Amino acid sequence: GAVVLQCGADSLSGDRLGCFNLSSKGHGECVEFVKSFRLPMLVLGGGGYTIRNVARCWCYETALLLDQPIAEDLPHNDYFEYYHPDFRLTVPSAQMENLNTAEYLEKNKQAILENLSQIKGAPSVQLQDVPPDTEMESDSDSEDPDVRESTRALDRRVEPPNEFYDTAKE
């Protein structure tokens, strides 16, 4: 098996559209958790509407995925001013009251686990030879099977996808 992990940065604190309060360290903990299963991973970027935080997040998580240390202080570059006032890699969480009760979280967790338990896996499909009746048949027996039509002639037979008919072929 493998995992596709979509790392949307819209859950970070201070996102223009998201209303969550994750720090980049907390966001990275999710990546570390999935990575701990030691399965092949395809990690994708995603949402995030405060550009400087998206860049910070993906930079930090790339370092985590590669097991590479990364400096907290950002190096001077053409976009350095975007990262004011602290010019650091970390996106801190804001001081917000957590309105999620333990009961509410447990209820949601149980509902999610119940839904996941009802998902059936994709059936296995064995590789098979293509049956001979699916091969293209010639329109005419008089055609020489050793001679191919030109690409131009074949293209003329292609019907544009925007052609519609009321009956079989008018």
N, C-alpha and C positions, 0 to 999 in steps of 0.2 A: 504494500500500500504506500501511498504518498499523501501529502497534505498540501492544499493550496490555502495559503494564509493571506487574506486581504487586510492590509494594515492601514485602514482609513484614519487619518489624523484629525477628523472632525470630532473625535471624542476627547481631544486635548482641551485643557482649560484655556479659556480665552478665544476659542474658535468663534468666528463670526456667525455661523449658523448652528453649530452644535451647542447643546446646553449641558454638556458633561463637564467633569472637573478632573480629568486624569492629568497627572504630570507625565512628562516624557519618560521618566523612570518607571512609573506605573504601567505605561503603555508598553515599554520594553519588557517588563516582567511577563506580560502576556506572550510576547515573542519567545522569551526564554522558556516559558512553560511548555509551549508547543514544541520547541526545539528539543526539550528534554526527552521526548518520545523517540528521538533518534531515527526518525523516518525521513525520507527524501522530502524536501520542501520546495515549493514554488511560492515565493513571497512577493506580493503585489502591493503597489501603492494604492491609494484610493482617495476618498474624500478628504477634506481639509480646506478651509477657506480663509485661513490666516497664513499666507505664504511663508512668512519667516518661521512659523512654528512647524509647518509641513516639512520644510527643508531640515530643520533641526531634528525632527522626529525620524525621518528616513535616514539621515546621516548616522544618528545614534543607533538605530536598529540595524543598519548595515554593518556597523562595527560589532554589534552583539552577535550577529549571524556569522561573521567571519572570525569571531573570537580575537578581535584586535582591540587593544586599548586605544582610547581616543581622548584628546585633551578637552578639558571643559571650556577653556578660553578659546574663542574663535580666532583664527588667524586673520590678519588684515587682508582684505580683498576688495574687489570693485563694489560689492554689495554689503560691506561692513556696516554701513549706517542703518540698514534694515533691522539690525539686531539690537538696536538701542533699547533700553538704557543700560543693560548689563553686559551685552556682547558675549554671552555665554551660550553653550550648547543646550543646557537644561531648560525645559519649559516647566516652571513650577506650577503646582496646583494653587488655586485661589482659596481664600478663606471663606468657604461656603458651608452652610449647615447641611448635613446629610439628612434628607427627609425620608430615606428608605429605611423602614423598620425591618428588624430581623424576620418578623412574620411575613411581611410583604415579599422579601427576597426569597424566603423558603418556599412560599406558595408559588412564585414564578419559577423557581428552580425545579420544583416537582412537576409543574405543567410542562416545562421544556423537556425534562427527562421522559415524561410519559409520551410526548409527541415523538421524540427521537426513538423510543422503543418500538413504535409502530411503523417506522420506515423500513421497507423491505429493500435489501440490497439488490443491485442489478444482477440479473441471471447471467451465468457464464455462457459464452457463445464460443463454440469450438470452430476452429478454422476448417473450411471444407473447400473442395474444388468447385469452381463455378460450373453449374450444369450446362451441358451443351446447347439446350434450347434457348438460352438467353443470349447467345451470340447473334450479331446482326446478320439478317438474311439479305441476300441480294434482291433488288427489285426485278431483275431480269436474268433469266438463265443464259441469255446471249452475251452477257458481259464477260470479258476475259478476266479470270480471277488473278492473273499475274500483272494486270495493269491497274494502277491506282488513279483515282480521280484527282485532279489538281485541287489545291486548297481553295482556289477561287471558285471552282465549280461546287465544291462542298459548301462554301460559305453562302452561295446563292440559294441553296436548299434550306438554309436555316430560317426558321420563321421568327420574326421579331416577337419578343414577349408581350408587346402591347397590341398584338393582333387578336381580336376577339370575333367569334362567329356565333350567330344564333343557332345554326344547324351544323351538321358535321363539317362541311367545307362548302362555302358558297362560291 
